[in-house]
Amino acid sequence: MKGYKTIRLFDDFSLPCMVSIISTNEESDWLDIAIPEAIFEKIYHYKYPLTKELNPWLEQVDEVLIKLAEFIYKHSPFDLAMIGEEISGYTNQQTFPLNA
């Protein structure tokens, strides 16, 4: 399932995003919220690589995504949540070192 939505930040900017739900029998299910980097470039002073040290406004984006994850968790608990650039390709809940 895919759909296009917006996420409202604390400073009243709305960011367009694509929301995808991916479910397979062999691996973890995913709820993927993708915000195009070009949108960040239009709204904020954007520097690559996309780190909080170079882009302090990312803290605000992360806060909104964490609040969204907490809301979702209350209604549908999950084992793992990740925030980051192209993060969904890094790992899954079986390989993530939870005690790190």
MARKEMAR-708893 format. One record per atom (N, C-alpha, C, O): residue number from 1; atom name; x, y, z. Coordinates in steps of 0.2 Angstrom, whole numbers, plus 5000, padded with zeros to 4 digits. Last residue first. Example, Ala and Ser with C-alpha at 12.3 -4.5 7.8 and 13.67 -1.06 7.14 Angstrom:
REM MARKEMAR-708893
> 2,N,5064,4989,5035
> 2,CA,5068,4995,5036
> 2,C,5064,5000,5039
> 2,O,5067,5006,5040
> 1,N,5066,4972,5039
> 1,CA,5062,4978,5039
> 1,C,5066,4984,5039
> 1,O,5071,4983,5042
This chain:
REM MARKEMAR-708893
> 100,N,5115,4986,5110
> 100,CA,5121,4991,5108
> 100,C,5120,4998,5111
> 100,O,5124,5002,5110
> 99,N,5105,4977,5111
> 99,CA,5109,4979,5117
> 99,C,5115,4983,5116
> 99,O,5119,4984,5121
> 98,N,5100,4975,5098
> 98,CA,5096,4979,5103
> 98,C,5100,4981,5109
> 98,O,5097,4985,5113
> 97,N,5107,4975,5083
> 97,CA,5109,4974,5090
> 97,C,5106,4978,5095
> 97,O,5108,4983,5097
> 96,N,5097,4968,5071
> 96,CA,5099,4974,5074
> 96,C,5101,4972,5081
> 96,O,5098,4969,5085
> 95,N,5092,4957,5065
> 95,CA,5100,4958,5064
> 95,C,5102,4964,5068
> 95,O,5108,4965,5069
> 94,N,5079,4956,5066
> 94,CA,5082,4950,5068
> 94,C,5090,4952,5068
> 94,O,5094,4948,5072
> 93,N,5073,4968,5062
> 93,CA,5073,4967,5069
> 93,C,5077,4961,5071
> 93,O,5079,4960,5077
> 92,N,5086,4974,5049
> 92,CA,5079,4972,5051
> 92,C,5079,4970,5059
> 92,O,5084,4970,5062
> 91,N,5095,4986,5040
> 91,CA,5094,4980,5045
> 91,C,5087,4979,5045
> 91,O,5083,4982,5042
> 90,N,5096,4996,5029
> 90,CA,5102,4994,5034
> 90,C,5101,4988,5038
> 90,O,5106,4984,5038
> 89,N,5085,5000,5022
> 89,CA,5090,4995,5019
> 89,C,5095,4993,5023
> 89,O,5099,4988,5022
> 88,N,5079,5010,5029
> 88,CA,5076,5004,5029
> 88,C,5080,4999,5025
> 88,O,5079,4993,5026
> 87,N,5086,5023,5028
> 87,CA,5087,5018,5034
> 87,C,5084,5011,5033
> 87,O,5087,5006,5036
> 86,N,5088,5034,5020
> 86,CA,5089,5027,5017
> 86,C,5089,5022,5022
> 86,O,5093,5017,5021
> 85,N,5092,5043,5035
> 85,CA,5092,5043,5027
> 85,C,5093,5036,5025
> 85,O,5098,5033,5026
> 84,N,5081,5039,5049
> 84,CA,5087,5041,5045
> 84,C,5087,5041,5038
> 84,O,5082,5038,5035
> 83,N,5075,5029,5062
> 83,CA,5074,5036,5058
> 83,C,5081,5037,5055
> 83,O,5086,5036,5058
> 82,N,5066,5015,5067
> 82,CA,5072,5018,5065
> 82,C,5071,5024,5061
> 82,O,5066,5025,5057
> 81,N,5060,5003,5078
> 81,CA,5058,5009,5074
> 81,C,5065,5012,5073
> 81,O,5070,5013,5077
> 80,N,5054,4987,5083
> 80,CA,5059,4991,5081
> 80,C,5057,4997,5077
> 80,O,5053,4997,5072
> 79,N,5042,4980,5087
> 79,CA,5048,4979,5090
> 79,C,5054,4984,5089
> 79,O,5058,4985,5093
> 78,N,5026,4988,5090
> 78,CA,5031,4985,5086
> 78,C,5037,4984,5090
> 78,O,5038,4987,5095
> 77,N,5008,4989,5093
> 77,CA,5015,4989,5096
> 77,C,5019,4985,5090
> 77,O,5017,4981,5087
> 76,N,4997,5000,5089
> 76,CA,4999,4994,5086
> 76,C,5007,4993,5087
> 76,O,5011,4995,5084
> 75,N,4994,5010,5097
> 75,CA,4988,5007,5094
> 75,C,4990,5000,5090
> 75,O,4986,4996,5089
> 74,N,5006,5015,5102
> 74,CA,5000,5014,5107
> 74,C,4995,5010,5104
> 74,O,4991,5006,5107
> 73,N,5013,5016,5090
> 73,CA,5015,5010,5095
> 73,C,5009,5009,5100
> 73,O,5008,5003,5101
> 72,N,5009,5028,5085
> 72,CA,5007,5021,5081
> 72,C,5008,5016,5086
> 72,O,5004,5011,5086
> 71,N,5014,5037,5094
> 71,CA,5007,5036,5093
> 71,C,5005,5030,5090
> 71,O,5000,5026,5092
> 70,N,5028,5035,5093
> 70,CA,5024,5033,5099
> 70,C,5017,5032,5098
> 70,O,5014,5028,5102
> 69,N,5029,5039,5079
> 69,CA,5030,5032,5081
> 69,C,5027,5030,5088
> 69,O,5025,5025,5088
> 68,N,5026,5053,5081
> 68,CA,5022,5048,5077
> 68,C,5023,5041,5078
> 68,O,5018,5037,5079
> 67,N,5037,5056,5089
> 67,CA,5030,5057,5092
> 67,C,5025,5053,5088
> 67,O,5020,5049,5090
> 66,N,5047,5054,5080
> 66,CA,5047,5050,5086
> 66,C,5040,5050,5089
> 66,O,5037,5045,5091
> 65,N,5044,5064,5070
> 65,CA,5044,5057,5068
> 65,C,5043,5052,5075
> 65,O,5040,5047,5074
> 64,N,5046,5075,5078
> 64,CA,5039,5074,5075
> 64,C,5039,5067,5073
> 64,O,5034,5063,5075
> 63,N,5060,5074,5081
> 63,CA,5055,5074,5086
> 63,C,5048,5073,5084
> 63,O,5044,5069,5087
> 62,N,5065,5074,5068
> 62,CA,5066,5068,5072
> 62,C,5061,5068,5077
> 62,O,5057,5063,5079
> 61,N,5063,5088,5065
> 61,CA,5060,5083,5061
> 61,C,5060,5076,5065
> 61,O,5055,5073,5065
> 60,N,5071,5094,5075
> 60,CA,5064,5095,5075
> 60,C,5060,5090,5071
> 60,O,5055,5087,5073
> 59,N,5084,5089,5071
> 59,CA,5081,5088,5078
> 59,C,5074,5088,5078
> 59,O,5070,5084,5081
> 58,N,5086,5096,5059
> 58,CA,5084,5088,5059
> 58,C,5082,5086,5066
> 58,O,5077,5082,5066
> 57,N,5091,5108,5061
> 57,CA,5084,5108,5060
> 57,C,5082,5100,5060
> 57,O,5076,5099,5061
> 56,N,5105,5106,5060
> 56,CA,5102,5106,5067
> 56,C,5095,5106,5067
> 56,O,5091,5103,5071
> 55,N,5115,5100,5050
> 55,CA,5108,5102,5049
> 55,C,5104,5102,5056
> 55,O,5101,5097,5057
> 54,N,5127,5096,5054
> 54,CA,5127,5100,5049
> 54,C,5120,5103,5048
> 54,O,5120,5109,5045
> 53,N,5123,5088,5065
> 53,CA,5129,5093,5066
> 53,C,5129,5098,5061
> 53,O,5130,5104,5062
> 52,N,5114,5079,5060
> 52,CA,5112,5084,5064
> 52,C,5117,5090,5066
> 52,O,5115,5095,5067
> 51,N,5117,5076,5042
> 51,CA,5118,5074,5049
> 51,C,5115,5080,5054
> 51,O,5114,5086,5051
> 50,N,5118,5072,5027
> 50,CA,5112,5074,5031
> 50,C,5113,5072,5039
> 50,O,5111,5066,5041
> 49,N,5133,5078,5021
> 49,CA,5128,5073,5022
> 49,C,5123,5075,5027
> 49,O,5124,5080,5031
> 48,N,5124,5093,5015
> 48,CA,5125,5085,5014
> 48,C,5132,5084,5017
> 48,O,5137,5087,5015
> 47,N,5113,5105,5021
> 47,CA,5120,5103,5020
> 47,C,5121,5095,5020
> 47,O,5118,5092,5024
> 46,N,5101,5117,5020
> 46,CA,5103,5110,5019
> 46,C,5110,5109,5017
> 46,O,5112,5112,5013
> 45,N,5091,5127,5027
> 45,CA,5098,5128,5025
> 45,C,5101,5121,5026
> 45,O,5102,5118,5031
> 44,N,5074,5123,5022
> 44,CA,5080,5124,5027
> 44,C,5086,5125,5024
> 44,O,5087,5123,5018
> 43,N,5066,5122,5011
> 43,CA,5063,5125,5017
> 43,C,5069,5127,5022
> 43,O,5069,5132,5025
> 42,N,5072,5116,5000
> 42,CA,5068,5122,4999
> 42,C,5066,5125,5005
> 42,O,5066,5131,5005
> 41,N,5078,5105,5006
> 41,CA,5083,5110,5003
> 41,C,5079,5116,5002
> 41,O,5082,5122,5002
> 40,N,5067,5097,5010
> 40,CA,5072,5100,5015
> 40,C,5076,5105,5012
> 40,O,5077,5111,5015
> 39,N,5063,5093,4997
> 39,CA,5059,5098,5001
> 39,C,5063,5101,5006
> 39,O,5062,5107,5008
> 38,N,5074,5085,4992
> 38,CA,5073,5092,4989
> 38,C,5068,5096,4993
> 38,O,5069,5102,4993
> 37,N,5072,5073,5000
> 37,CA,5077,5078,5002
> 37,C,5076,5085,4998
> 37,O,5078,5090,5001
> 36,N,5055,5068,5003
> 36,CA,5060,5070,4998
> 36,C,5065,5075,5001
> 36,O,5064,5080,5004
> 35,N,5052,5056,5015
> 35,CA,5051,5064,5014
> 35,C,5057,5065,5009
> 35,O,5063,5064,5010
> 34,N,5043,5042,5019
> 34,CA,5049,5045,5015
> 34,C,5047,5052,5013
> 34,O,5042,5054,5010
> 33,N,5040,5030,5030
> 33,CA,5038,5037,5028
> 33,C,5044,5040,5025
> 33,O,5049,5042,5028
> 32,N,5035,5014,5031
> 32,CA,5040,5018,5028
> 32,C,5037,5025,5027
> 32,O,5032,5025,5023
> 31,N,5033,5000,5040
> 31,CA,5029,5007,5038
> 31,C,5034,5012,5037
> 31,O,5038,5014,5041
> 30,N,5036,4983,5037
> 30,CA,5038,4990,5037
> 30,C,5033,4995,5036
> 30,O,5028,4994,5032
> 29,N,5039,4967,5044
> 29,CA,5034,4972,5041
> 29,C,5037,4979,5042
> 29,O,5040,4980,5047
> 28,N,5053,4956,5042
> 28,CA,5049,4961,5046
> 28,C,5044,4965,5041
> 28,O,5045,4966,5035
> 27,N,5051,4942,5031
> 27,CA,5055,4947,5035
> 27,C,5050,4951,5039
> 27,O,5044,4950,5039
> 26,N,5043,4932,5025
> 26,CA,5050,4930,5027
> 26,C,5053,4936,5031
> 26,O,5058,4934,5034
> 25,N,5031,4938,5022
> 25,CA,5031,4932,5026
> 25,C,5038,4931,5029
> 25,O,5039,4928,5035
> 24,N,5029,4956,5022
> 24,CA,5031,4949,5019
> 24,C,5031,4944,5024
> 24,O,5032,4945,5030
> 23,N,5023,4972,5019
> 23,CA,5022,4966,5023
> 23,C,5024,4960,5019
> 23,O,5022,4958,5013
> 22,N,5024,4989,5019
> 22,CA,5027,4983,5016
> 22,C,5026,4977,5021
> 22,O,5029,4977,5027
> 21,N,5017,5004,5016
> 21,CA,5017,4998,5021
> 21,C,5019,4992,5017
> 21,O,5016,4990,5012
> 20,N,5022,5021,5014
> 20,CA,5021,5014,5011
> 20,C,5021,5009,5017
> 20,O,5024,5010,5022
> 19,N,5020,5037,5011
> 19,CA,5019,5032,5016
> 19,C,5018,5026,5012
> 19,O,5013,5025,5008
> 18,N,5029,5051,5006
> 18,CA,5025,5045,5004
> 18,C,5025,5040,5010
> 18,O,5030,5039,5013
> 17,N,5025,5069,5010
> 17,CA,5029,5062,5011
> 17,C,5025,5057,5008
> 17,O,5019,5057,5006
> 16,N,5028,5086,5012
> 16,CA,5025,5081,5009
> 16,C,5029,5074,5010
> 16,O,5035,5075,5010
> 15,N,5027,5095,5027
> 15,CA,5032,5092,5022
> 15,C,5028,5086,5019
> 15,O,5025,5082,5022
> 14,N,5023,5111,5032
> 14,CA,5021,5105,5030
> 14,C,5025,5101,5025
> 14,O,5027,5104,5020
> 13,N,5028,5121,5046
> 13,CA,5030,5119,5039
> 13,C,5026,5112,5038
> 13,O,5026,5108,5043
> 12,N,5026,5125,5059
> 12,CA,5021,5126,5054
> 12,C,5022,5124,5047
> 12,O,5018,5126,5042
> 11,N,5036,5121,5067
> 11,CA,5036,5128,5065
> 11,C,5031,5129,5059
> 11,O,5032,5134,5055
> 10,N,5034,5108,5070
> 10,CA,5032,5112,5075
> 10,C,5032,5120,5072
> 10,O,5029,5124,5075
> 9,N,5027,5100,5054
> 9,CA,5032,5102,5059
> 9,C,5030,5107,5064
> 9,O,5025,5110,5063
> 8,N,5016,5089,5047
> 8,CA,5017,5096,5050
> 8,C,5022,5096,5055
> 8,O,5021,5092,5060
> 7,N,5017,5079,5033
> 7,CA,5018,5079,5040
> 7,C,5019,5087,5042
> 7,O,5023,5090,5039
> 6,N,5005,5072,5021
> 6,CA,5010,5078,5023
> 6,C,5011,5077,5031
> 6,O,5007,5074,5035
> 5,N,5005,5059,5009
> 5,CA,5002,5063,5014
> 5,C,5007,5069,5016
> 5,O,5011,5070,5012
> 4,N,5001,5046,4998
> 4,CA,5004,5053,4998
> 4,C,5001,5057,5004
> 4,O,4995,5058,5004
> 3,N,5004,5029,4998
> 3,CA,4999,5034,4998
> 3,C,5004,5041,4999
> 3,O,5009,5040,5002
> 2,N,5003,5011,4996
> 2,CA,5007,5017,4996
> 2,C,5002,5023,4995
> 2,O,4996,5022,4993
> 1,N,5004,4994,5000
> 1,CA,5000,5000,5000
> 1,C,5004,5006,5000
> 1,O,5009,5007,5004
